[in-house]
Amino acid sequence: MKKVNVFFSLLITGLGAFTAIAPYSFAHVCEVGEKVMKCHWTGRIELFLGITIALLGLLKLLSSDAKYQLGINTGIILNAAGVILTPTILIGVCGMKSMHCASVAKPTLIVFGILILAATLIQSFITWKKK
């Protein structure tokens, strides 16, 4: 059981870190110019959510207690939902489909959110089943 927790903790930490750096590296959002675009604010929120998910993933390494794991997973699930909802519903990205933020950043962040959500739900199910 401990190996499963370590695996999922490291996986979630890594995905959270990639979520945090994506808008400022390989899936960059628009830079601030004359006008601040919506994707700029999406990038800032994703940075915060990614760091939070990575820290929660590291906290999962501290204990193998099932209740502790499920409690931390609840926080990760809520943050993963934020990762998905921020570029789609809450803030959004630039309206032009040809912009990098709309064609690359938005799908990348959605995929990371889904992967984090799936990993957390799988680990929660395994933990709950063993308990």
C-alpha positions as CSV (number, residue, x, y, z in Angstrom):
1,M,0.0,0.0,0.0
2,K,2.9,2.4,0.8
3,K,4.3,2.0,-2.7
4,V,1.0,2.9,-4.2
5,N,0.8,6.1,-2.1
6,V,4.3,7.1,-2.9
7,F,3.7,6.5,-6.7
8,F,0.5,8.6,-6.7
9,S,2.0,11.3,-4.5
10,L,5.0,11.7,-6.8
11,L,2.7,11.6,-9.9
12,I,0.4,14.2,-8.6
13,T,3.3,16.4,-7.4
14,G,4.9,16.2,-10.9
15,L,1.6,17.0,-12.7
16,G,1.0,19.9,-10.3
17,A,4.5,21.3,-11.1
18,F,3.9,20.9,-14.8
19,T,0.6,22.7,-14.5
20,A,2.3,25.6,-12.7
21,I,5.0,26.0,-15.2
22,A,3.1,25.3,-18.4
23,P,1.6,28.8,-18.9
24,Y,5.0,30.3,-18.6
25,S,7.0,27.8,-20.7
26,F,5.9,25.4,-23.3
27,A,2.2,26.3,-23.3
28,H,2.7,30.0,-22.8
29,V,0.0,32.6,-22.5
30,C,0.0,36.1,-24.0
31,E,2.5,38.5,-22.5
32,V,1.3,41.8,-21.0
33,G,1.4,44.5,-23.6
34,E,-0.9,47.5,-24.2
35,K,-3.8,45.4,-23.1
36,V,-3.8,42.6,-20.5
37,M,-5.5,39.6,-22.1
38,K,-7.7,37.1,-20.3
39,C,-5.2,34.4,-20.7
40,H,-2.7,36.3,-18.6
41,W,-5.0,36.0,-15.6
42,T,-5.6,32.3,-16.5
43,G,-1.9,31.8,-16.4
44,R,-1.6,33.4,-12.9
45,I,-4.4,31.3,-11.5
46,E,-2.9,28.1,-13.0
47,L,0.4,28.9,-11.4
48,F,-1.2,29.1,-8.0
49,L,-3.3,26.0,-8.6
50,G,-0.4,24.0,-9.8
51,I,1.8,25.0,-6.9
52,T,-1.0,24.1,-4.5
53,I,-1.5,20.7,-6.1
54,A,2.3,20.0,-6.0
55,L,2.4,20.9,-2.3
56,L,-0.6,18.8,-1.5
57,G,1.1,15.9,-3.4
58,L,4.2,16.3,-1.2
59,L,2.0,16.4,1.9
60,K,0.6,13.0,0.9
61,L,4.1,11.6,1.3
62,L,4.1,12.4,5.1
63,S,1.5,9.8,6.1
64,S,0.1,6.5,4.9
65,D,-3.0,7.0,7.1
66,A,-6.1,6.4,4.9
67,K,-8.1,9.2,6.4
68,Y,-5.2,11.6,5.9
69,Q,-4.8,10.5,2.3
70,L,-8.5,10.9,1.5
71,G,-8.6,14.3,3.1
72,I,-5.6,15.5,1.0
73,N,-7.2,14.0,-2.1
74,T,-10.3,16.1,-1.5
75,G,-8.2,19.2,-1.7
76,I,-6.4,18.0,-4.8
77,I,-9.7,17.1,-6.5
78,L,-11.1,20.6,-5.9
79,N,-7.9,22.2,-7.2
80,A,-7.9,19.9,-10.3
81,A,-11.4,21.0,-11.0
82,G,-10.1,24.6,-10.8
83,V,-7.4,23.7,-13.3
84,I,-10.0,22.5,-15.8
85,L,-12.6,25.3,-15.2
86,T,-10.2,28.3,-15.2
87,P,-9.4,28.2,-19.0
88,T,-12.8,27.0,-20.0
89,I,-15.5,28.7,-17.9
90,L,-14.1,30.9,-15.1
91,I,-11.7,33.2,-16.9
92,G,-11.0,31.7,-20.3
93,V,-8.3,32.5,-22.9
94,C,-8.1,34.7,-25.9
95,G,-11.0,34.4,-28.3
96,M,-8.9,33.9,-31.5
97,K,-8.5,30.2,-32.2
98,S,-5.1,30.8,-33.8
99,M,-3.6,32.3,-30.6
100,H,-1.1,30.1,-28.8
101,C,-3.0,30.3,-25.6
102,A,-6.3,29.1,-27.2
103,S,-4.7,26.4,-29.4
104,V,-2.0,25.0,-27.0
105,A,-2.3,26.4,-23.4
106,K,-6.0,25.7,-23.0
107,P,-6.0,22.0,-24.1
108,T,-2.7,21.4,-22.2
109,L,-4.2,22.7,-19.0
110,I,-7.4,20.7,-19.5
111,V,-5.4,17.5,-20.1
112,F,-3.3,18.2,-17.0
113,G,-6.4,18.8,-14.9
114,I,-8.0,15.6,-16.1
115,L,-4.8,13.6,-15.4
116,I,-4.6,15.0,-11.9
117,L,-8.3,14.3,-11.3
118,A,-8.0,10.7,-12.7
119,A,-4.9,9.9,-10.6
120,T,-6.4,11.3,-7.5
121,L,-9.7,9.4,-7.9
122,I,-7.9,6.1,-8.7
123,Q,-5.7,6.5,-5.6
124,S,-8.7,7.5,-3.5
125,F,-10.6,4.4,-4.7
126,I,-7.6,2.1,-3.9
127,T,-7.2,3.7,-0.4
128,W,-10.9,3.5,0.3
129,K,-11.1,-0.1,-0.9
130,K,-8.1,-1.2,1.3
131,K,-9.5,0.6,4.3
